[in-house]
Amino acid sequence: MSEEQLKAFLEKVKGDTSLQGKLKAAADSDAVIAIAKEAGFSISAGDLKKAQSELSEEELEGVSGGITISWCAGEC
């Protein structure tokens, strides 16, 4: 279920410049998870790590409003 939440969150981020700004300022995966929770989504560090490995650079740029956001969940 949380993968579905992550996909929904990423879709919301695409059209929400406020969320994009918050994500640009996020220092780590915990901050990203907190931002998602604040926006009403329940995601995990594992979801972020999986998404990072599955999304292309172009997709990441599209979601983040033109910048690439990378998170380190656990060992990097």
C-alpha positions as CSV (number, residue, x, y, z in Angstrom):
1,M,0.0,0.0,0.0
2,S,2.8,2.4,0.7
3,E,4.1,2.1,-2.9
4,E,0.7,3.4,-4.0
5,Q,1.0,6.2,-1.5
6,L,4.4,7.1,-2.9
7,K,3.1,7.2,-6.5
8,A,0.2,9.4,-5.4
9,F,2.6,11.7,-3.5
10,L,4.9,12.0,-6.6
11,E,1.9,12.9,-8.8
12,K,0.9,15.6,-6.3
13,V,4.5,16.9,-6.2
14,K,4.5,17.4,-10.0
15,G,1.8,20.0,-9.8
16,D,2.6,21.6,-6.4
17,T,5.4,24.1,-6.3
18,S,5.1,24.4,-2.5
19,L,5.9,20.7,-2.1
20,Q,8.7,21.0,-4.6
21,G,10.2,23.7,-2.6
22,K,10.0,21.7,0.6
23,L,11.6,18.7,-1.1
24,K,14.4,20.8,-2.4
25,A,15.2,21.8,1.1
26,A,14.9,18.3,2.5
27,A,18.1,17.1,4.0
28,D,17.5,13.4,4.1
29,S,14.9,10.6,3.6
30,D,13.4,11.3,7.1
31,A,12.6,14.9,6.0
32,V,11.0,13.6,2.8
33,I,8.9,11.1,4.7
34,A,7.8,13.9,7.1
35,I,6.9,16.2,4.1
36,A,4.8,13.4,2.6
37,K,3.1,12.7,5.9
38,E,2.3,16.4,6.3
39,A,0.7,16.3,2.8
40,G,-1.4,13.3,3.8
41,F,0.7,10.4,2.4
42,S,2.2,7.4,4.2
43,I,5.5,6.3,2.7
44,S,8.6,4.6,4.0
45,A,12.3,4.9,3.5
46,G,12.2,1.6,1.6
47,D,9.7,3.1,-0.8
48,L,12.0,6.0,-1.4
49,K,15.0,3.8,-2.0
50,K,13.0,1.6,-4.4
51,A,11.6,4.6,-6.3
52,Q,15.1,6.1,-6.6
53,S,16.4,3.0,-8.3
54,E,13.3,2.7,-10.6
55,L,12.9,6.3,-11.8
56,S,15.0,7.7,-14.6
57,E,16.9,11.0,-14.1
58,E,14.3,12.6,-16.4
59,E,11.4,11.3,-14.3
60,L,13.1,12.5,-11.1
61,E,13.6,15.9,-12.7
62,G,10.0,16.1,-13.7
63,V,8.8,15.3,-10.2
64,S,11.1,17.6,-8.5
65,G,10.5,20.6,-10.7
66,G,13.7,20.5,-12.6
67,I,16.2,19.4,-10.0
68,T,17.2,15.9,-9.1
69,I,16.6,14.9,-5.5
70,S,18.4,12.0,-4.2
71,W,18.0,10.3,-0.8
72,C,20.1,7.9,1.1
73,A,18.0,5.5,3.0
74,G,20.4,3.4,5.0
75,E,23.8,2.6,3.5
76,C,24.8,4.7,0.5
